[in-house]
Amino acid sequence: MKPKSKASIIFSRLNTTQNRILMKTMLLCLFLSISFAVISEKTGWLEIDWKIIFIPALLVLQIIIIGTALKNRYKKH
């Protein structure tokens, strides 16, 4: 049998159900942020600083990480 490469081993560890849900959540949040910024810019309703467009996705990531850590800490054995 052919030995697995390091890249495929790392990818298999990252490609879990929980990580896929996390990535989909972050991508959805990023898509909504960019959509809101583009619509606001086109209509002139609000001026958006494009440097801070990634902050909502990072906040969602932090909330998920903290929630997972708390859930694991207080898990009943």
N, C-alpha and C positions, 0 to 999 in steps of 0.2 A: 504494500500500500504506500501511496505517496504521502509524505509527512505534510502537515498543514503549515502554511506560511504564517509568520507572525501577524501579518495584517489580517488574515482571515480569522485568527484566534481572537485578536482584539475586537474585530467587527462582530464576531459571534457573542462576545461578552457584552457589547454595547447594544446589540439588537435584541433587547428583551421587551416584553409587553409593557412594562412600566415606563421604560425609556421611550418607546414609541408614543405612548400617550403624552408624555412630557414634551416631546418634540412637536407633536401635533398641536398641543395647547400653546406652546411658544410661537409656532408659526401662525396660528390663528390670531393670537394677540398682536403679533407683528403686522399681519395683513390688515387687521382692523385699524391699527395705529396709522399705517401708511395711507389707507383709504380715507380715514378721517382727515389726515393732513392734506391730501390731494384735493378732496372736496372743499375743505375750508379755504385752501389757497385759490381754487378756481372761482369760488363764489365771493371771495373777499371778506368772508365772515370773520375770520380769525387768521392772524399771521403766525405761522408755525416756524420755530427754529428747527431746522432739519437735523441739527446735531443731537437733539434730545428725543428723536423719534424712537430710539430703541429702549428707552427707560421703561415703558409699560411691559415689554416682554421680559426685561430683567426683573421687574417686580414680581411678575407671575412666577418666574423661576425661583426667586427667593422664597415666596410663599409656599410653593410646592416642596422645596427642600426643607424648610422649617417644619411644615406639617408632617412630612415623612419622618423627620428626626424625632419629633414629639410622639408620633404614633409608635415608633420603634422603641422609644425610651419607656413608655408606659404600657407596653404590650403585656398582657397577662400570660404567664408561663404555665 
